[in-house]
């Protein structure tokens, strides 16, 4: 075992499984292997789903000059500012295709899964590490985050490695490391928490999980004191971001109007669908139940730093605190708990190990075979969700790549385009032109008022059709394409009356895509 993962204690009975075939495999070999597998799983097909509203926000923010981006962050999206700055540099290196935009998230999930194997293996051995690695590669929330150009995958990776560092300091060889090494490690911990919270502010709730873990395990006072100093410094550094987030809180005001779905909170944060959640929660409860029985047999007292207890604190405390606050101020949606998804995967893996031992004992089977069968069954349960995530409309039903292709197929040079501006900014079909610009290369955006890069908000500002006509934007235009949101055939016909008033009429050609309609008008 490596210095980072060796705890110096014998594996706990409730997590150890016979693993003779894997006994000689080094932890870092398993970590690198499953990290690469997770990267490939997340990157595969990531270019297929159309980019959607939140990803368009990332792209447009990253395209801005740095000065414009910093000005925007003082008005909106300060909580994502560090991520946007990183993506600003990334797209200048690799371009703006859907695959390029999403690849950093695939890498992040690879790092997360690699760290999960080290956490699982420190007490459970190589078999536990392998099971955790497999579960991490297929858990729906992780595979979803790994194909989305948002910061959530990065927070999941940070949560894994910061938890691994904390466990090493509190229960591993970090306890006996030199004062200089410990000091540097605590500084790294505090900087890591602060930096990741600047990627996504709610990540700071991980500090509550770590505090609960340290208190429940009755960690040495000097360790708790060192943690408090590092955590306090991280929290102090977040004050400017917290102030901006408070001032910009109207951005997530829409969460207060969304219907309450208590049952959805049981499956959407980590498991995506009810059928995966039913299986996963059964395994999570099996893992926690086994951990409780082992703890009681040992006489109670302080909880051990076992995988089950580490993951339980990590899964419950941050999301629980956000849900409690959400009762007062609407501020939570399922994706915000992505950084706790690795904890869910670790508990599912622990449950599979326990289940494997139970089945092996009941039917006199090899433990490895029984556990392997359970793992394969869980992979089979998750596979349909993975395939759905790689469908063309998997991201919030967005069809912008299809809209761009339809425009390229039907529009002619010199045509004008008018976009439906009646929906919320993140759903406006105008974003198809920014996310997939090739199809709009030959058409004129006649209603554009102020490009996004010159706004303090993240999106373009547009004139009404009438205001654009008054400014001569339609002079010389013979044909217009009206791009309307088309949800269940309900067209708002935005701007249609105004277009008819200035001399345009429908030709009868309407080009439907998945949830958008292109309507041709000519003079």
C-alpha positions, 0 to 999 in steps of 0.5 A, spaced: 500 500 500 502 507 498 503 512 504 497 515 502 492 509 502 495 505 508 492 506 514 496 502 519 490 498 521 487 491 519 482 491 515 475 491 518 471 485 518 465 488 515 469 490 508 474 485 507 473 480 502 477 474 500 481 477 494 487 472 493 487 473 485 488 481 486 492 481 492 499 483 489 496 488 485 498 495 487 493 500 489 495 506 484 495 500 478 488 500 480 487 507 481 490 509 474 486 503 470 479 505 473 481 512 472 482 511 465 476 507 464 472 512 467 475 517 462 473 513 456 466 511 459 465 519 460 468 521 453 465 516 449 459 519 445 459 526 449 459 529 442 452 526 441 447 530 445 446 537 443 449 543 448 444 546 452 442 552 456 447 551 462 453 549 457 451 555 452 452 559 459 459 556 460 461 557 452 459 564 452 462 566 458 469 563 456 468 566 449 469 573 452 475 577 453 477 577 460 475 584 462 468 583 459 468 576 463 470 579 470 465 585 469 460 580 468 461 576 474 460 582 478 453 582 476 451 574 474 454 567 475 460 569 480 459 562 483 462 559 477 467 565 475 473 561 476 471 555 472 469 560 466 476 563 467 479 556 466 474 554 460 476 561 457 484 558 456 481 551 455 477 553 448 483 557 446 487 551 446 483 546 443 477 549 440 469 549 441 466 543 439 462 539 444 467 534 445 472 539 446 468 543 451 466 537 455 472 533 455 475 536 462 469 534 465 471 527 463 478 527 465 475 530 472 471 524 473 477 519 471 480 523 477 474 522 481 474 514 480 481 513 481 481 517 488 475 512 490 479 506 489 484 508 493 479 510 499 475 503 498 482 499 498 485 502 504 481 498 508 477 493 504 483 491 499 484 490 492 477 487 491 474 493 494 478 498 490 476 494 484 468 494 485 468 501 487 472 503 481 466 499 477 461 502 480 464 509 479 464 508 472 457 507 471 453 511 477 449 515 473 450 522 476 458 521 475 457 519 467 452 525 466 457 530 469 462 527 465 459 529 459 457 536 461 461 543 460 460 545 467 464 545 474 460 539 477 465 534 475 471 538 478 467 538 484 466 531 485 474 530 483 476 535 488 471 532 494 474 525 493 481 527 493 480 532 499 477 527 503 482 522 501 487 527 504 483 528 510 483 521 512 490 520 511 492 526 516 487 523 521 487 516 520 493 514 516 501 515 515 499 523 516 499 522 523 506 520 524 509 525 518 513 530 520 511 537 522 513 540 515 509 535 511 503 535 516 503 543 515 504 543 508 498 538 507 493 542 511 495 548 507 494 544 501 487 542 504 485 549 506 487 551 499 483 546 495 477 547 499 477 554 498 479 553 490 473 548 489 468 552 493 470 558 488 468 553 482 462 552 486 460 555 492 456 550 495 462 545 495 464 549 502 458 544 505 464 539 505 467 542 511 461 540 515 461 533 512 469 533 514 467 536 521 462 531 523 467 525 521 472 528 525 468 528 531 464 522 530 471 518 530 474 522 536 480 524 532 486 527 536 485 534 538 491 536 534 488 534 528 481 537 529 485 543 531 489 543 525 483 542 521 479 548 524 485 552 522 485 550 515 477 550 514 477 557 518 482 560 513 478 557 507 471 560 509 475 567 510 477 567 503 470 565 501 467 571 504 468 576 497 464 570 493 459 569 498 457 577 498 457 576 490 453 570 491 448 573 495 447 580 491 446 575 485 441 570 488 435 572 484 439 568 478 436 562 482 430 565 484 426 560 479 427 555 484 422 557 488 417 556 483 419 549 481 414 544 484 416 540 490 418 533 489 420 529 495 421 523 492 425 526 486 430 528 492 431 520 493 433 519 486 435 525 482 441 527 485 445 521 484 441 515 481 437 519 475 431 514 475 427 510 480 429 503 478 437 505 479 435 508 485 431 502 488 437 498 487 442 503 489 439 505 496 438 498 498 445 497 497 447 503 501 442 501 506 445 494 506 452 497 507 450 502 513 447 496 516 453 492 516 457 498 518 453 499 524 453 491 526 460 491 526 461 497 530 456 494 535 460 488 536 466 492 537 463 495 543 461 502 540 464 508 542 468 512 536 466 510 529 472 507 525 474 511 519 471 505 515 469 507 507 462 506 509 462 511 515 467 516 511 462 515 505 455 516 509 458 523 512 460 525 505 453 523 502 448 525 508 451 532 511 452 536 505 446 535 501 442 534 508 444 541 510 443 544 503 436 541 503 434 544 510 436 551 507 432 550 501 426 550 506 427 557 508 431 560 501 430 556 495 437 554 493 438 547 491 437 543 485 439 535 484 446 537 480 448 541 486 449 535 490 454 532 484 460 532 489 457 527 493 456 522 488 462 519 489 460 517 496 454 514 493 458 510 489 462 508 495 456 506 499 453 502 493 460 498 492 460 497 500 453 494 499 455 489 493 461 487 497 456 485 503 451 482 499 457 478 495 459 475 502 451 474 504 450 470 498 456 466 498 455 464 505 448 462 503 449 458 497 456 456 498 459 460 493 466 463 492 465 470 494 469 473 488 464 470 484 458 472 488 460 479 488 462 479 481 455 477 479 452 483 483 457 488 480 455 485 473 447 486 475 448 493 477 452 495 471 446 492 467 441 496 471 445 503 470 447 501 462 440 504 459 441 510 463 448 511 460 445 510 453 440 515 454 445 520 456 448 519 450 442 520 446 442 527 441 437 530 446 439 528 452 441 534 455 434 538 457 431 536 450 436 541 447 436 540 439 440 546 437 445 542 433 439 539 429 437 546 428 444 549 426 444 543 421 437 545 418 438 552 417 445 550 413 440 545 409 435 550 407 437 558 408 441 561 402 446 567 403 443 573 405 437 570 408 435 573 415 434 570 421 429 572 427 429 568 433 424 567 438 425 571 444 419 569 448 422 564 453 427 564 458 434 566 456 437 559 457 432 556 452 432 561 447 433 558 440 438 564 439 443 560 443 443 555 437 447 560 433 452 561 438 453 553 440 453 551 433 455 557 429 456 553 422 449 553 420 448 560 421 454 562 417 450 565 411 444 568 415 444 575 418 442 576 425 437 582 424 434 583 431 441 583 435 442 589 439 448 588 443 452 582 443 453 578 449 460 580 450 458 587 451 453 586 456 453 585 463 449 579 463 451 573 459 446 573 453 445 577 447 440 583 447 435 583 442 431 588 438 423 586 437 422 585 430 419 592 429 425 596 433 429 592 428 425 594 422 425 602 424 433 601 424 433 599 417 435 592 419 430 588 414 432 593 408 434 589 402 432 582 406 427 578 401 427 572 406 426 571 413 427 564 417 423 565 424 426 560 429 421 558 434 421 554 440 416 548 438 414 544 445 408 539 443 406 543 437 405 550 441 408 555 437 408 562 440 409 565 433 413 570 436 414 576 432 410 573 426 405 579 426 410 584 426 414 581 420 407 581 416 406 588 418 413 590 414 411 586 408 413 578 409 408 572 409 409 565 410 411 561 404 408 554 407 415 551 408 416 549 416 422 545 418 421 542 424 426 539 429 426 535 435 423 542 439 424 547 434 420 550 428 424 554 422 418 558 419 420 561 412 417 568 410 418 572 404 416 579 401 
